[in-house]
Amino acid sequence: MYKLILVSLLVLLLAGCAAEQYKKADLSWYGGRHGYLEKEVKSGLFILEYSQIGGYNYDLELNKKYWTNRANELCPSGFDGGYNVIHPAYAKIPEFKCPQRFCSQYPLVSGVIKCKNLTN
């Protein structure tokens, strides 16, 4: 029984060290600014941002990868545009704006993409 408790605690500790998962930001009070959000400005033109505010496992390179993954999902035929790494106070999507000093430790990935080969 003691070994089962010890193994369970170890699994929980290791799960807490896992990288942030790829997901849409749910904007909840707890963990709501983790993930991607996009806003379609017009057909095939998107503002796309990936945010990870807080946590000891912040990984900018992984966030860039997640931004690119979402861009490819939005535009399966490819896209023009790219991302910049910006301070959350300058987020283009209002739900990701975070002017507090704390947020400066967690830059977000932001960009505008235009899908290629649109058939409208």
Phi and psi restraints in degrees (value plus and minus 20) as a CYANA .aco file:
   2 TYR   PHI     -80.5   -40.5
   2 TYR   PSI     -61.3   -21.3
   3 LYS   PHI     -85.0   -45.0
   3 LYS   PSI     -57.9   -17.9
   4 LEU   PHI     -83.7   -43.7
   4 LEU   PSI     -62.3   -22.3
   5 ILE   PHI     -85.1   -45.1
   5 ILE   PSI     -63.9   -23.9
   6 LEU   PHI     -82.4   -42.4
   6 LEU   PSI     -64.2   -24.2
   7 VAL   PHI     -85.2   -45.2
   7 VAL   PSI     -61.6   -21.6
   8 SER   PHI     -81.3   -41.3
   8 SER   PSI     -63.3   -23.3
   9 LEU   PHI     -84.1   -44.1
   9 LEU   PSI     -60.6   -20.6
  10 LEU   PHI     -83.0   -43.0
  10 LEU   PSI     -62.8   -22.8
  11 VAL   PHI     -82.5   -42.5
  11 VAL   PSI     -63.6   -23.6
  12 LEU   PHI     -83.0   -43.0
  12 LEU   PSI     -60.8   -20.8
  13 LEU   PHI     -84.6   -44.6
  13 LEU   PSI     -62.5   -22.5
  14 LEU   PHI     -88.6   -48.6
  14 LEU   PSI     -55.3   -15.3
  15 ALA   PHI     -85.0   -45.0
  15 ALA   PSI     -52.9   -12.9
  16 GLY   PHI     -88.5   -48.5
  16 GLY   PSI     -39.5     0.5
  17 CYS   PHI    -112.4   -72.4
  17 CYS   PSI     -22.2    17.8
  18 ALA   PHI     -86.3   -46.3
  18 ALA   PSI     133.3   173.3
  19 ALA   PHI     -86.4   -46.4
  19 ALA   PSI     136.0   176.0
  20 GLU   PHI     -79.1   -39.1
  20 GLU   PSI     117.1   157.1
  21 GLN   PHI    -100.5   -60.5
  21 GLN   PSI     135.8   175.8
  22 TYR   PHI    -100.2   -60.2
  22 TYR   PSI      97.8   137.8
  23 LYS   PHI    -183.6  -143.6
  23 LYS   PSI     145.4   185.4
  24 LYS   PHI     -96.1   -56.1
  24 LYS   PSI     119.0   159.0
  25 ALA   PHI     -85.1   -45.1
  25 ALA   PSI     109.0   149.0
  26 ASP   PHI    -111.4   -71.4
  26 ASP   PSI     -27.4    12.6
  27 LEU   PHI      39.4    79.4
  27 LEU   PSI       4.3    44.3
  28 SER   PHI     -98.0   -58.0
  28 SER   PSI     150.1   190.1
  29 TRP   PHI     -82.9   -42.9
  29 TRP   PSI     -59.1   -19.1
  30 TYR   PHI    -121.9   -81.9
  30 TYR   PSI      90.9   130.9
  31 GLY   PHI      55.8    95.8
  31 GLY   PSI      -3.8    36.2
  32 GLY   PHI     -92.4   -52.4
  32 GLY   PSI     -36.6     3.4
  33 ARG   PHI    -119.1   -79.1
  33 ARG   PSI      -2.6    37.4
  34 HIS   PHI    -122.1   -82.1
  34 HIS   PSI      98.4   138.4
  35 GLY   PHI     111.3   151.3
  35 GLY   PSI    -184.3  -144.3
  36 TYR   PHI    -128.3   -88.3
  36 TYR   PSI     134.4   174.4
  37 LEU   PHI    -159.4  -119.4
  37 LEU   PSI     125.0   165.0
  38 GLU   PHI    -153.9  -113.9
  38 GLU   PSI     135.9   175.9
  39 LYS   PHI    -153.8  -113.8
  39 LYS   PSI     102.6   142.6
  40 GLU   PHI    -104.2   -64.2
  40 GLU   PSI      93.9   133.9
  41 VAL   PHI     -95.5   -55.5
  41 VAL   PSI     -65.5   -25.5
  42 LYS   PHI    -173.3  -133.3
  42 LYS   PSI     154.7   194.7
  43 SER   PHI     -72.0   -32.0
  43 SER   PSI      97.3   137.3
  44 GLY   PHI      60.6   100.6
  44 GLY   PSI     -16.4    23.6
  45 LEU   PHI    -139.1   -99.1
  45 LEU   PSI      97.7   137.7
  46 PHE   PHI    -144.4  -104.4
  46 PHE   PSI     123.5   163.5
  47 ILE   PHI    -114.5   -74.5
  47 ILE   PSI     107.4   147.4
  48 LEU   PHI    -149.4  -109.4
  48 LEU   PSI     110.7   150.7
  49 GLU   PHI    -156.8  -116.8
  49 GLU   PSI     125.7   165.7
  50 TYR   PHI    -144.4  -104.4
  50 TYR   PSI     106.8   146.8
  51 SER   PHI    -146.8  -106.8
  51 SER   PSI     127.2   167.2
  52 GLN   PHI    -165.1  -125.1
  52 GLN   PSI      70.7   110.7
  53 ILE   PHI    -113.2   -73.2
  53 ILE   PSI     102.5   142.5
  54 GLY   PHI      68.4   108.4
  54 GLY   PSI     151.9   191.9
  55 GLY   PHI      73.7   113.7
  55 GLY   PSI     129.5   169.5
  56 TYR   PHI    -108.3   -68.3
  56 TYR   PSI     -25.0    15.0
  57 ASN   PHI    -128.5   -88.5
  57 ASN   PSI      11.4    51.4
  58 TYR   PHI     -80.2   -40.2
  58 TYR   PSI     113.4   153.4
  59 ASP   PHI    -160.8  -120.8
  59 ASP   PSI      77.7   117.7
  60 LEU   PHI     -80.3   -40.3
  60 LEU   PSI     -61.3   -21.3
  61 GLU   PHI     -83.1   -43.1
  61 GLU   PSI     -59.5   -19.5
  62 LEU   PHI     -87.4   -47.4
  62 LEU   PSI     -58.3   -18.3
  63 ASN   PHI     -83.7   -43.7
  63 ASN   PSI     -57.9   -17.9
  64 LYS   PHI     -83.7   -43.7
  64 LYS   PSI     -61.4   -21.4
  65 LYS   PHI     -82.4   -42.4
  65 LYS   PSI     -64.3   -24.3
  66 TYR   PHI     -83.9   -43.9
  66 TYR   PSI     -58.1   -18.1
  67 TRP   PHI     -80.3   -40.3
  67 TRP   PSI     -66.9   -26.9
  68 THR   PHI     -84.3   -44.3
  68 THR   PSI     -59.8   -19.8
  69 ASN   PHI     -77.9   -37.9
  69 ASN   PSI     -66.1   -26.1
  70 ARG   PHI     -87.7   -47.7
  70 ARG   PSI     -58.9   -18.9
  71 ALA   PHI     -79.5   -39.5
  71 ALA   PSI     -61.3   -21.3
  72 ASN   PHI     -88.5   -48.5
  72 ASN   PSI     -52.1   -12.1
  73 GLU   PHI     -88.9   -48.9
  73 GLU   PSI     -61.5   -21.5
  74 LEU   PHI     -88.5   -48.5
  74 LEU   PSI     -53.8   -13.8
  75 CYS   PHI    -148.8  -108.8
  75 CYS   PSI      56.8    96.8
  76 PRO   PHI     -82.2   -42.2
  76 PRO   PSI     -41.5    -1.5
  77 SER   PHI    -110.0   -70.0
  77 SER   PSI     -13.2    26.8
  78 GLY   PHI      84.8   124.8
  78 GLY   PSI     151.3   191.3
  79 PHE   PHI    -172.7  -132.7
  79 PHE   PSI     136.8   176.8
  80 ASP   PHI    -123.4   -83.4
  80 ASP   PSI     125.8   165.8
  81 GLY   PHI      94.2   134.2
  81 GLY   PSI     159.0   199.0
  82 GLY   PHI    -186.1  -146.1
  82 GLY   PSI    -189.3  -149.3
  83 TYR   PHI    -133.2   -93.2
  83 TYR   PSI     141.7   181.7
  84 ASN   PHI    -146.8  -106.8
  84 ASN   PSI     134.4   174.4
  85 VAL   PHI    -118.7   -78.7
  85 VAL   PSI     100.7   140.7
  86 ILE   PHI    -150.4  -110.4
  86 ILE   PSI     143.3   183.3
  87 HIS   PHI     -91.6   -51.6
  87 HIS   PSI     117.5   157.5
  88 PRO   PHI     -77.6   -37.6
  88 PRO   PSI     -40.0     0.0
  89 ALA   PHI     -85.3   -45.3
  89 ALA   PSI     -41.7    -1.7
  90 TYR   PHI    -125.6   -85.6
  90 TYR   PSI      -2.0    38.0
  91 ALA   PHI     -77.1   -37.1
  91 ALA   PSI     121.7   161.7
  92 LYS   PHI    -102.0   -62.0
  92 LYS   PSI     -46.2    -6.2
  93 ILE   PHI    -115.3   -75.3
  93 ILE   PSI      97.5   137.5
  94 PRO   PHI     -74.2   -34.2
  94 PRO   PSI     -54.0   -14.0
  95 GLU   PHI     -85.0   -45.0
  95 GLU   PSI     -40.1    -0.1
  96 PHE   PHI    -116.9   -76.9
  96 PHE   PSI     -25.4    14.6
  97 LYS   PHI     -83.1   -43.1
  97 LYS   PSI     113.2   153.2
  98 CYS   PHI    -170.0  -130.0
  98 CYS   PSI      72.5   112.5
  99 PRO   PHI    -101.3   -61.3
  99 PRO   PSI     -27.9    12.1
 100 GLN   PHI     -83.1   -43.1
 100 GLN   PSI     129.0   169.0
 101 ARG   PHI     -77.3   -37.3
 101 ARG   PSI     -56.7   -16.7
 102 PHE   PHI     -73.6   -33.6
 102 PHE   PSI     -59.1   -19.1
 103 CYS   PHI     -89.0   -49.0
 103 CYS   PSI     -40.1    -0.1
 104 SER   PHI     -83.2   -43.2
 104 SER   PSI     -37.4     2.6
 105 GLN   PHI     -99.3   -59.3
 105 GLN   PSI     -29.0    11.0
 106 TYR   PHI    -149.7  -109.7
 106 TYR   PSI      54.3    94.3
 107 PRO   PHI     -80.1   -40.1
 107 PRO   PSI     131.9   171.9
 108 LEU   PHI    -132.4   -92.4
 108 LEU   PSI     141.7   181.7
 109 VAL   PHI    -120.7   -80.7
 109 VAL   PSI     103.0   143.0
 110 SER   PHI    -157.9  -117.9
 110 SER   PSI     122.2   162.2
 111 GLY   PHI    -189.6  -149.6
 111 GLY   PSI     149.9   189.9
 112 VAL   PHI    -136.5   -96.5
 112 VAL   PSI     111.9   151.9
 113 ILE   PHI    -145.6  -105.6
 113 ILE   PSI     127.5   167.5
 114 LYS   PHI    -143.4  -103.4
 114 LYS   PSI     100.4   140.4
 115 CYS   PHI     -88.7   -48.7
 115 CYS   PSI     122.4   162.4
 116 LYS   PHI    -109.7   -69.7
 116 LYS   PSI     137.9   177.9
 117 ASN   PHI      36.1    76.1
 117 ASN   PSI      27.5    67.5
 118 LEU   PHI     -97.9   -57.9
 118 LEU   PSI     117.1   157.1
 119 THR   PHI    -132.8   -92.8
 119 THR   PSI      75.4   115.4
